Amino acid sequence: MALISSVRERQAMSDDEKLIDLGAERARRVHDLNDKRLNEVRNAFEQAMPLNCKKPKKKPKKR
């Protein structure tokens, strides 16, 4: 009996490797879609209101 149960456990373990966690895959896909949408909005804002890389230098105060 022990031999049969160990064979079944090995078979079950090999089947588990082939299974796909649909919940995790869906969460990953939704996350990727949200990242894509966020990048599109970020690019639109950068085109509409570009960020200045260099700050203008202030004039020295006269004493």
ZALO-852038 format. One record per residue: residue in three letters; chain; x, y, z of N, C-alpha, C, CB in turn. Coordinates in Angstrom, 1 decimal. Glycine has a CB too. Layout:
REM ZALO-852038
<rec><resn>ALA</resn><chain>A</chain><n_x>X</n_x><n_y>Y</n_y><n_z>Z</n_z><ca_x>X</ca_x><ca_y>Y</ca_y><ca_z>Z</ca_z><c_x>X</c_x><c_y>Y</c_y><c_z>Z</c_z><cb_x>X</cb_x><cb_y>Y</cb_y><cb_z>Z</cb_z></rec>
...
END
This chain:
REM ZALO-852038
<rec><resn>MET</resn><chain>A</chain><n_x>0.8</n_x><n_y>-1.2</n_y><n_z>0.0</n_z><ca_x>0.0</ca_x><ca_y>0.0</ca_y><ca_z>0.0</ca_z><c_x>0.9</c_x><c_y>1.3</c_y><c_z>0.0</c_z><cb_x>-0.9</cb_x><cb_y>0.0</cb_y><cb_z>1.2</cb_z></rec>
<rec><resn>ALA</resn><chain>A</chain><n_x>1.9</n_x><n_y>1.2</n_y><n_z>0.7</n_z><ca_x>2.8</ca_x><ca_y>2.4</ca_y><ca_z>0.8</ca_z><c_x>3.4</c_x><c_y>2.7</c_y><c_z>-0.5</c_z><cb_x>3.9</cb_x><cb_y>2.2</cb_y><cb_z>1.9</cb_z></rec>
<rec><resn>LEU</resn><chain>A</chain><n_x>3.7</n_x><n_y>1.7</n_y><n_z>-1.3</n_z><ca_x>4.3</ca_x><ca_y>1.9</ca_y><ca_z>-2.6</ca_z><c_x>3.4</c_x><c_y>2.6</c_y><c_z>-3.5</c_z><cb_x>4.8</cb_x><cb_y>0.5</cb_y><cb_z>-3.2</cb_z></rec>
<rec><resn>ILE</resn><chain>A</chain><n_x>2.1</n_x><n_y>2.2</n_y><n_z>-3.5</n_z><ca_x>1.1</ca_x><ca_y>2.7</ca_y><ca_z>-4.4</ca_z><c_x>0.8</c_x><c_y>4.2</c_y><c_z>-4.0</c_z><cb_x>-0.2</cb_x><cb_y>1.9</cb_y><cb_z>-4.3</cb_z></rec>
<rec><resn>SER</resn><chain>A</chain><n_x>0.8</n_x><n_y>4.5</n_y><n_z>-2.7</n_z><ca_x>0.5</ca_x><ca_y>5.9</ca_y><ca_z>-2.3</ca_z><c_x>1.7</c_x><c_y>6.8</c_y><c_z>-2.6</c_z><cb_x>0.3</cb_x><cb_y>5.9</cb_y><cb_z>-0.8</cb_z></rec>
<rec><resn>SER</resn><chain>A</chain><n_x>2.9</n_x><n_y>6.3</n_y><n_z>-2.6</n_z><ca_x>4.1</ca_x><ca_y>7.1</ca_y><ca_z>-2.9</ca_z><c_x>4.1</c_x><c_y>7.4</c_y><c_z>-4.5</c_z><cb_x>5.4</cb_x><cb_y>6.4</cb_y><cb_z>-2.5</cb_z></rec>
<rec><resn>VAL</resn><chain>A</chain><n_x>3.6</n_x><n_y>6.4</n_y><n_z>-5.3</n_z><ca_x>3.5</ca_x><ca_y>6.6</ca_y><ca_z>-6.7</ca_z><c_x>2.5</c_x><c_y>7.7</c_y><c_z>-7.0</c_z><cb_x>3.2</cb_x><cb_y>5.3</cb_y><cb_z>-7.4</cb_z></rec>
<rec><resn>ARG</resn><chain>A</chain><n_x>1.4</n_x><n_y>7.6</n_y><n_z>-6.3</n_z><ca_x>0.3</ca_x><ca_y>8.6</ca_y><ca_z>-6.5</ca_z><c_x>0.8</c_x><c_y>10.0</c_y><c_z>-6.1</c_z><cb_x>-1.0</cb_x><cb_y>8.2</cb_y><cb_z>-5.7</cb_z></rec>
<rec><resn>GLU</resn><chain>A</chain><n_x>1.5</n_x><n_y>10.1</n_y><n_z>-5.0</n_z><ca_x>2.0</ca_x><ca_y>11.4</ca_y><ca_z>-4.6</ca_z><c_x>3.0</c_x><c_y>12.0</c_y><c_z>-5.6</c_z><cb_x>2.8</cb_x><cb_y>11.3</cb_y><cb_z>-3.2</cb_z></rec>
<rec><resn>ARG</resn><chain>A</chain><n_x>3.8</n_x><n_y>11.1</n_y><n_z>-6.2</n_z><ca_x>4.7</ca_x><ca_y>11.6</ca_y><ca_z>-7.2</ca_z><c_x>4.0</c_x><c_y>12.1</c_y><c_z>-8.5</c_z><cb_x>5.7</cb_x><cb_y>10.5</cb_y><cb_z>-7.6</cb_z></rec>
<rec><resn>GLN</resn><chain>A</chain><n_x>2.9</n_x><n_y>11.3</n_y><n_z>-8.8</n_z><ca_x>2.1</ca_x><ca_y>11.7</ca_y><ca_z>-10.0</ca_z><c_x>1.4</c_x><c_y>13.0</c_y><c_z>-9.7</c_z><cb_x>1.1</cb_x><cb_y>10.6</cb_y><cb_z>-10.3</cb_z></rec>
<rec><resn>ALA</resn><chain>A</chain><n_x>0.9</n_x><n_y>13.2</n_y><n_z>-8.5</n_z><ca_x>0.2</ca_x><ca_y>14.4</ca_y><ca_z>-8.1</ca_z><c_x>1.1</c_x><c_y>15.6</c_y><c_z>-8.1</c_z><cb_x>-0.5</cb_x><cb_y>14.2</cb_y><cb_z>-6.7</cb_z></rec>
<rec><resn>MET</resn><chain>A</chain><n_x>2.3</n_x><n_y>15.4</n_y><n_z>-7.7</n_z><ca_x>3.3</ca_x><ca_y>16.5</ca_y><ca_z>-7.7</ca_z><c_x>3.6</c_x><c_y>16.9</c_y><c_z>-9.1</c_z><cb_x>4.5</cb_x><cb_y>16.1</cb_y><cb_z>-6.9</cb_z></rec>
<rec><resn>SER</resn><chain>A</chain><n_x>3.8</n_x><n_y>16.0</n_y><n_z>-10.0</n_z><ca_x>4.1</ca_x><ca_y>16.3</ca_y><ca_z>-11.4</ca_z><c_x>2.9</c_x><c_y>17.0</c_y><c_z>-12.0</c_z><cb_x>4.5</cb_x><cb_y>15.1</cb_y><cb_z>-12.2</cb_z></rec>
<rec><resn>ASP</resn><chain>A</chain><n_x>1.7</n_x><n_y>16.7</n_y><n_z>-11.7</n_z><ca_x>0.5</ca_x><ca_y>17.3</ca_y><ca_z>-12.2</ca_z><c_x>0.4</c_x><c_y>18.8</c_y><c_z>-11.7</c_z><cb_x>-0.8</cb_x><cb_y>16.6</cb_y><cb_z>-11.9</cb_z></rec>
<rec><resn>ASP</resn><chain>A</chain><n_x>0.8</n_x><n_y>19.0</n_y><n_z>-10.4</n_z><ca_x>0.8</ca_x><ca_y>20.3</ca_y><ca_z>-9.8</ca_z><c_x>1.7</c_x><c_y>21.3</c_y><c_z>-10.5</c_z><cb_x>1.1</cb_x><cb_y>20.2</cb_y><cb_z>-8.3</cb_z></rec>
<rec><resn>GLU</resn><chain>A</chain><n_x>2.8</n_x><n_y>20.8</n_y><n_z>-11.0</n_z><ca_x>3.8</ca_x><ca_y>21.6</ca_y><ca_z>-11.7</ca_z><c_x>3.2</c_x><c_y>22.2</c_y><c_z>-13.0</c_z><cb_x>5.0</cb_x><cb_y>20.9</cb_y><cb_z>-12.0</cb_z></rec>
<rec><resn>LYS</resn><chain>A</chain><n_x>2.3</n_x><n_y>21.4</n_y><n_z>-13.6</n_z><ca_x>1.7</ca_x><ca_y>21.8</ca_y><ca_z>-14.9</ca_z><c_x>0.5</c_x><c_y>22.8</c_y><c_z>-14.7</c_z><cb_x>1.2</cb_x><cb_y>20.6</cb_y><cb_z>-15.7</cb_z></rec>
<rec><resn>LEU</resn><chain>A</chain><n_x>-0.1</n_x><n_y>22.8</n_y><n_z>-13.5</n_z><ca_x>-1.3</ca_x><ca_y>23.6</ca_y><ca_z>-13.2</ca_z><c_x>-0.9</c_x><c_y>25.1</c_y><c_z>-13.2</c_z><cb_x>-1.9</cb_x><cb_y>23.2</cb_y><cb_z>-11.9</cb_z></rec>
<rec><resn>ILE</resn><chain>A</chain><n_x>-1.8</n_x><n_y>25.9</n_y><n_z>-13.7</n_z><ca_x>-1.6</ca_x><ca_y>27.3</ca_y><ca_z>-13.7</ca_z><c_x>-2.6</c_x><c_y>27.9</c_y><c_z>-12.7</c_z><cb_x>-1.8</cb_x><cb_y>27.9</cb_y><cb_z>-15.1</cb_z></rec>
<rec><resn>ASP</resn><chain>A</chain><n_x>-2.0</n_x><n_y>28.8</n_y><n_z>-11.9</n_z><ca_x>-2.9</ca_x><ca_y>29.5</ca_y><ca_z>-10.9</ca_z><c_x>-3.6</c_x><c_y>30.7</c_y><c_z>-11.7</c_z><cb_x>-2.1</cb_x><cb_y>30.0</cb_y><cb_z>-9.7</cb_z></rec>
<rec><resn>LEU</resn><chain>A</chain><n_x>-4.8</n_x><n_y>30.4</n_y><n_z>-12.0</n_z><ca_x>-5.5</ca_x><ca_y>31.4</ca_y><ca_z>-12.8</ca_z><c_x>-5.7</c_x><c_y>32.8</c_y><c_z>-12.1</c_z><cb_x>-6.9</cb_x><cb_y>30.9</cb_y><cb_z>-13.3</cb_z></rec>
<rec><resn>GLY</resn><chain>A</chain><n_x>-5.9</n_x><n_y>32.7</n_y><n_z>-10.8</n_z><ca_x>-6.0</ca_x><ca_y>34.0</ca_y><ca_z>-10.1</ca_z><c_x>-4.8</c_x><c_y>34.8</c_y><c_z>-10.1</c_z><cb_x>-6.4</cb_x><cb_y>33.7</cb_y><cb_z>-8.6</cb_z></rec>
<rec><resn>ALA</resn><chain>A</chain><n_x>-3.6</n_x><n_y>34.1</n_y><n_z>-10.0</n_z><ca_x>-2.4</ca_x><ca_y>34.9</ca_y><ca_z>-10.0</ca_z><c_x>-2.1</c_x><c_y>35.4</c_y><c_z>-11.4</c_z><cb_x>-1.2</cb_x><cb_y>33.9</cb_y><cb_z>-9.6</cb_z></rec>
<rec><resn>GLU</resn><chain>A</chain><n_x>-2.4</n_x><n_y>34.6</n_y><n_z>-12.4</n_z><ca_x>-2.2</ca_x><ca_y>35.0</ca_y><ca_z>-13.8</ca_z><c_x>-3.1</c_x><c_y>36.2</c_y><c_z>-14.2</c_z><cb_x>-2.5</cb_x><cb_y>33.9</cb_y><cb_z>-14.8</cb_z></rec>
<rec><resn>ARG</resn><chain>A</chain><n_x>-4.3</n_x><n_y>36.2</n_y><n_z>-13.7</n_z><ca_x>-5.2</ca_x><ca_y>37.3</ca_y><ca_z>-13.9</ca_z><c_x>-4.7</c_x><c_y>38.6</c_y><c_z>-13.2</c_z><cb_x>-6.7</cb_x><cb_y>37.0</cb_y><cb_z>-13.5</cb_z></rec>
<rec><resn>ALA</resn><chain>A</chain><n_x>-4.3</n_x><n_y>38.4</n_y><n_z>-12.0</n_z><ca_x>-3.8</ca_x><ca_y>39.6</ca_y><ca_z>-11.2</ca_z><c_x>-2.5</c_x><c_y>40.1</c_y><c_z>-11.9</c_z><cb_x>-3.4</cb_x><cb_y>39.1</cb_y><cb_z>-9.8</cb_z></rec>
<rec><resn>ARG</resn><chain>A</chain><n_x>-1.7</n_x><n_y>39.3</n_y><n_z>-12.5</n_z><ca_x>-0.5</ca_x><ca_y>39.8</ca_y><ca_z>-13.2</ca_z><c_x>-0.9</c_x><c_y>40.5</c_y><c_z>-14.4</c_z><cb_x>0.4</cb_x><cb_y>38.6</cb_y><cb_z>-13.5</cb_z></rec>
<rec><resn>ARG</resn><chain>A</chain><n_x>-1.9</n_x><n_y>40.0</n_y><n_z>-15.1</n_z><ca_x>-2.4</ca_x><ca_y>40.6</ca_y><ca_z>-16.4</ca_z><c_x>-3.0</c_x><c_y>42.0</c_y><c_z>-16.1</c_z><cb_x>-3.4</cb_x><cb_y>39.7</cb_y><cb_z>-17.1</cb_z></rec>
<rec><resn>VAL</resn><chain>A</chain><n_x>-3.8</n_x><n_y>42.0</n_y><n_z>-15.0</n_z><ca_x>-4.5</ca_x><ca_y>43.3</ca_y><ca_z>-14.7</ca_z><c_x>-3.4</c_x><c_y>44.3</c_y><c_z>-14.2</c_z><cb_x>-5.5</cb_x><cb_y>43.1</cb_y><cb_z>-13.5</cb_z></rec>
<rec><resn>HIS</resn><chain>A</chain><n_x>-2.4</n_x><n_y>43.8</n_y><n_z>-13.5</n_z><ca_x>-1.3</ca_x><ca_y>44.7</ca_y><ca_z>-13.1</ca_z><c_x>-0.6</c_x><c_y>45.3</c_y><c_z>-14.3</c_z><cb_x>-0.3</cb_x><cb_y>43.9</cb_y><cb_z>-12.2</cb_z></rec>
<rec><resn>ASP</resn><chain>A</chain><n_x>-0.3</n_x><n_y>44.4</n_y><n_z>-15.3</n_z><ca_x>0.4</ca_x><ca_y>44.9</ca_y><ca_z>-16.5</ca_z><c_x>-0.5</c_x><c_y>45.9</c_y><c_z>-17.3</c_z><cb_x>0.7</cb_x><cb_y>43.7</cb_y><cb_z>-17.4</cb_z></rec>
<rec><resn>LEU</resn><chain>A</chain><n_x>-1.8</n_x><n_y>45.7</n_y><n_z>-17.3</n_z><ca_x>-2.7</ca_x><ca_y>46.6</ca_y><ca_z>-18.0</ca_z><c_x>-2.7</c_x><c_y>48.0</c_y><c_z>-17.3</c_z><cb_x>-4.1</cb_x><cb_y>46.1</cb_y><cb_z>-18.1</cb_z></rec>
<rec><resn>ASN</resn><chain>A</chain><n_x>-2.7</n_x><n_y>47.9</n_y><n_z>-15.9</n_z><ca_x>-2.7</ca_x><ca_y>49.2</ca_y><ca_z>-15.2</ca_z><c_x>-1.4</c_x><c_y>49.9</c_y><c_z>-15.3</c_z><cb_x>-2.9</cb_x><cb_y>48.9</cb_y><cb_z>-13.7</cb_z></rec>
<rec><resn>ASP</resn><chain>A</chain><n_x>-0.3</n_x><n_y>49.2</n_y><n_z>-15.4</n_z><ca_x>1.0</ca_x><ca_y>49.8</ca_y><ca_z>-15.6</ca_z><c_x>1.1</c_x><c_y>50.4</c_y><c_z>-17.0</c_z><cb_x>2.2</cb_x><cb_y>48.8</cb_y><cb_z>-15.5</cb_z></rec>
<rec><resn>LYS</resn><chain>A</chain><n_x>0.5</n_x><n_y>49.8</n_y><n_z>-18.0</n_z><ca_x>0.5</ca_x><ca_y>50.3</ca_y><ca_z>-19.4</ca_z><c_x>-0.3</c_x><c_y>51.6</c_y><c_z>-19.4</c_z><cb_x>-0.1</cb_x><cb_y>49.3</cb_y><cb_z>-20.4</cb_z></rec>
<rec><resn>ARG</resn><chain>A</chain><n_x>-1.5</n_x><n_y>51.6</n_y><n_z>-18.7</n_z><ca_x>-2.3</ca_x><ca_y>52.8</ca_y><ca_z>-18.7</ca_z><c_x>-1.7</c_x><c_y>53.9</c_y><c_z>-17.9</c_z><cb_x>-3.7</cb_x><cb_y>52.5</cb_y><cb_z>-18.0</cb_z></rec>
<rec><resn>LEU</resn><chain>A</chain><n_x>-1.0</n_x><n_y>53.6</n_y><n_z>-16.8</n_z><ca_x>-0.3</ca_x><ca_y>54.6</ca_y><ca_z>-16.1</ca_z><c_x>0.9</c_x><c_y>55.2</c_y><c_z>-16.9</c_z><cb_x>0.3</cb_x><cb_y>54.0</cb_y><cb_z>-14.8</cb_z></rec>
<rec><resn>ASN</resn><chain>A</chain><n_x>1.6</n_x><n_y>54.4</n_y><n_z>-17.7</n_z><ca_x>2.6</ca_x><ca_y>55.0</ca_y><ca_z>-18.5</ca_z><c_x>2.1</c_x><c_y>55.9</c_y><c_z>-19.6</c_z><cb_x>3.4</cb_x><cb_y>53.8</cb_y><cb_z>-19.1</cb_z></rec>
<rec><resn>GLU</resn><chain>A</chain><n_x>0.9</n_x><n_y>55.5</n_y><n_z>-20.2</n_z><ca_x>0.3</ca_x><ca_y>56.3</ca_y><ca_z>-21.2</ca_z><c_x>-0.1</c_x><c_y>57.7</c_y><c_z>-20.6</c_z><cb_x>-0.9</cb_x><cb_y>55.6</cb_y><cb_z>-21.8</cb_z></rec>
<rec><resn>VAL</resn><chain>A</chain><n_x>-0.7</n_x><n_y>57.7</n_y><n_z>-19.4</n_z><ca_x>-1.1</ca_x><ca_y>59.0</ca_y><ca_z>-18.8</ca_z><c_x>0.2</c_x><c_y>59.8</c_y><c_z>-18.4</c_z><cb_x>-1.9</cb_x><cb_y>58.7</cb_y><cb_z>-17.5</cb_z></rec>
<rec><resn>ARG</resn><chain>A</chain><n_x>1.2</n_x><n_y>59.1</n_y><n_z>-17.9</n_z><ca_x>2.4</ca_x><ca_y>59.8</ca_y><ca_z>-17.6</ca_z><c_x>3.1</c_x><c_y>60.5</c_y><c_z>-18.8</c_z><cb_x>3.4</cb_x><cb_y>58.8</cb_y><cb_z>-16.9</cb_z></rec>
<rec><resn>ASN</resn><chain>A</chain><n_x>3.1</n_x><n_y>59.7</n_y><n_z>-19.9</n_z><ca_x>3.7</ca_x><ca_y>60.3</ca_y><ca_z>-21.2</ca_z><c_x>2.8</c_x><c_y>61.5</c_y><c_z>-21.7</c_z><cb_x>3.7</cb_x><cb_y>59.2</cb_y><cb_z>-22.2</cb_z></rec>
<rec><resn>ALA</resn><chain>A</chain><n_x>1.5</n_x><n_y>61.4</n_y><n_z>-21.5</n_z><ca_x>0.7</ca_x><ca_y>62.5</ca_y><ca_z>-22.0</ca_z><c_x>0.9</c_x><c_y>63.7</c_y><c_z>-21.1</c_z><cb_x>-0.8</cb_x><cb_y>62.1</cb_y><cb_z>-21.9</cb_z></rec>
<rec><resn>PHE</resn><chain>A</chain><n_x>1.1</n_x><n_y>63.6</n_y><n_z>-19.8</n_z><ca_x>1.4</ca_x><ca_y>64.7</ca_y><ca_z>-18.9</ca_z><c_x>2.8</c_x><c_y>65.3</c_y><c_z>-19.2</c_z><cb_x>1.3</cb_x><cb_y>64.3</cb_y><cb_z>-17.5</cb_z></rec>
<rec><resn>GLU</resn><chain>A</chain><n_x>3.7</n_x><n_y>64.4</n_y><n_z>-19.5</n_z><ca_x>5.1</ca_x><ca_y>65.0</ca_y><ca_z>-19.8</ca_z><c_x>5.1</c_x><c_y>65.8</c_y><c_z>-21.1</c_z><cb_x>6.1</cb_x><cb_y>63.8</cb_y><cb_z>-19.9</cb_z></rec>
<rec><resn>GLN</resn><chain>A</chain><n_x>4.2</n_x><n_y>65.4</n_y><n_z>-22.1</n_z><ca_x>4.1</ca_x><ca_y>66.1</ca_y><ca_z>-23.3</ca_z><c_x>3.4</c_x><c_y>67.4</c_y><c_z>-23.1</c_z><cb_x>3.5</cb_x><cb_y>65.3</cb_y><cb_z>-24.4</cb_z></rec>
<rec><resn>ALA</resn><chain>A</chain><n_x>2.4</n_x><n_y>67.4</n_y><n_z>-22.3</n_z><ca_x>1.6</ca_x><ca_y>68.6</ca_y><ca_z>-22.0</ca_z><c_x>2.3</c_x><c_y>69.6</c_y><c_z>-21.1</c_z><cb_x>0.2</cb_x><cb_y>68.3</cb_y><cb_z>-21.4</cb_z></rec>
<rec><resn>MET</resn><chain>A</chain><n_x>2.9</n_x><n_y>69.1</n_y><n_z>-20.1</n_z><ca_x>3.6</ca_x><ca_y>70.0</ca_y><ca_z>-19.2</ca_z><c_x>5.0</c_x><c_y>69.4</c_y><c_z>-18.9</c_z><cb_x>2.9</cb_x><cb_y>70.1</cb_y><cb_z>-17.8</cb_z></rec>
<rec><resn>PRO</resn><chain>A</chain><n_x>6.0</n_x><n_y>69.7</n_y><n_z>-19.8</n_z><ca_x>7.3</ca_x><ca_y>69.1</ca_y><ca_z>-19.6</ca_z><c_x>8.0</c_x><c_y>69.6</c_y><c_z>-18.4</c_z><cb_x>8.2</cb_x><cb_y>69.4</cb_y><cb_z>-20.8</cb_z></rec>
<rec><resn>LEU</resn><chain>A</chain><n_x>8.7</n_x><n_y>68.7</n_y><n_z>-17.7</n_z><ca_x>9.4</ca_x><ca_y>69.1</ca_y><ca_z>-16.5</ca_z><c_x>10.8</c_x><c_y>69.6</c_y><c_z>-16.9</c_z><cb_x>9.6</cb_x><cb_y>67.9</cb_y><cb_z>-15.5</cb_z></rec>
<rec><resn>ASN</resn><chain>A</chain><n_x>11.1</n_x><n_y>70.8</n_y><n_z>-16.3</n_z><ca_x>12.4</ca_x><ca_y>71.3</ca_y><ca_z>-16.6</ca_z><c_x>13.5</c_x><c_y>70.6</c_y><c_z>-15.8</c_z><cb_x>12.5</cb_x><cb_y>72.9</cb_y><cb_z>-16.2</cb_z></rec>
<rec><resn>CYS</resn><chain>A</chain><n_x>14.5</n_x><n_y>70.1</n_y><n_z>-16.6</n_z><ca_x>15.5</ca_x><ca_y>69.4</ca_y><ca_z>-15.9</ca_z><c_x>16.4</c_x><c_y>70.3</c_y><c_z>-15.1</c_z><cb_x>16.4</cb_x><cb_y>68.6</cb_y><cb_z>-17.0</cb_z></rec>
<rec><resn>LYS</resn><chain>A</chain><n_x>16.7</n_x><n_y>71.4</n_y><n_z>-15.6</n_z><ca_x>17.6</ca_x><ca_y>72.3</ca_y><ca_z>-14.9</ca_z><c_x>16.8</c_x><c_y>73.5</c_y><c_z>-14.3</c_z><cb_x>18.7</cb_x><cb_y>72.9</cb_y><cb_z>-15.8</cb_z></rec>
<rec><resn>LYS</resn><chain>A</chain><n_x>17.1</n_x><n_y>73.8</n_y><n_z>-13.1</n_z><ca_x>16.4</ca_x><ca_y>74.9</ca_y><ca_z>-12.5</ca_z><c_x>17.2</c_x><c_y>76.2</c_y><c_z>-12.8</c_z><cb_x>16.3</cb_x><cb_y>74.8</cb_y><cb_z>-10.9</cb_z></rec>
<rec><resn>PRO</resn><chain>A</chain><n_x>16.5</n_x><n_y>77.3</n_y><n_z>-13.1</n_z><ca_x>17.2</ca_x><ca_y>78.5</ca_y><ca_z>-13.5</ca_z><c_x>18.0</c_x><c_y>79.0</c_y><c_z>-12.2</c_z><cb_x>16.2</cb_x><cb_y>79.6</cb_y><cb_z>-14.0</cb_z></rec>
<rec><resn>LYS</resn><chain>A</chain><n_x>19.1</n_x><n_y>79.5</n_y><n_z>-12.5</n_z><ca_x>20.0</ca_x><ca_y>80.0</ca_y><ca_z>-11.4</ca_z><c_x>19.4</c_x><c_y>81.4</c_y><c_z>-10.9</c_z><cb_x>21.4</cb_x><cb_y>80.2</cb_y><cb_z>-11.9</cb_z></rec>
<rec><resn>LYS</resn><chain>A</chain><n_x>19.4</n_x><n_y>81.5</n_y><n_z>-9.6</n_z><ca_x>18.9</ca_x><ca_y>82.8</ca_y><ca_z>-9.1</ca_z><c_x>20.0</c_x><c_y>83.8</c_y><c_z>-9.1</c_z><cb_x>18.5</cb_x><cb_y>82.5</cb_y><cb_z>-7.6</cb_z></rec>
<rec><resn>LYS</resn><chain>A</chain><n_x>19.6</n_x><n_y>85.0</n_y><n_z>-9.3</n_z><ca_x>20.6</ca_x><ca_y>86.1</ca_y><ca_z>-9.3</ca_z><c_x>21.1</c_x><c_y>86.4</c_y><c_z>-7.9</c_z><cb_x>19.9</cb_x><cb_y>87.4</cb_y><cb_z>-9.9</cb_z></rec>
<rec><resn>PRO</resn><chain>A</chain><n_x>22.4</n_x><n_y>86.7</n_y><n_z>-7.8</n_z><ca_x>23.0</ca_x><ca_y>86.9</ca_y><ca_z>-6.5</ca_z><c_x>22.4</c_x><c_y>88.2</c_y><c_z>-5.9</c_z><cb_x>24.5</cb_x><cb_y>87.0</cb_y><cb_z>-6.6</cb_z></rec>
<rec><resn>LYS</resn><chain>A</chain><n_x>22.2</n_x><n_y>88.2</n_y><n_z>-4.6</n_z><ca_x>21.6</ca_x><ca_y>89.4</ca_y><ca_z>-4.0</ca_z><c_x>22.7</c_x><c_y>90.5</c_y><c_z>-3.9</c_z><cb_x>21.1</cb_x><cb_y>89.1</cb_y><cb_z>-2.6</cb_z></rec>
<rec><resn>LYS</resn><chain>A</chain><n_x>22.2</n_x><n_y>91.7</n_y><n_z>-4.2</n_z><ca_x>23.1</ca_x><ca_y>92.9</ca_y><ca_z>-4.1</ca_z><c_x>23.2</c_x><c_y>93.3</c_y><c_z>-2.6</c_z><cb_x>22.6</cb_x><cb_y>94.1</cb_y><cb_z>-5.0</cb_z></rec>
<rec><resn>ARG</resn><chain>A</chain><n_x>24.5</n_x><n_y>93.6</n_y><n_z>-2.2</n_z><ca_x>24.7</ca_x><ca_y>94.0</ca_y><ca_z>-0.8</ca_z><c_x>25.0</c_x><c_y>95.4</c_y><c_z>-0.7</c_z><cb_x>25.8</cb_x><cb_y>93.2</cb_y><cb_z>-0.2</cb_z></rec>
END
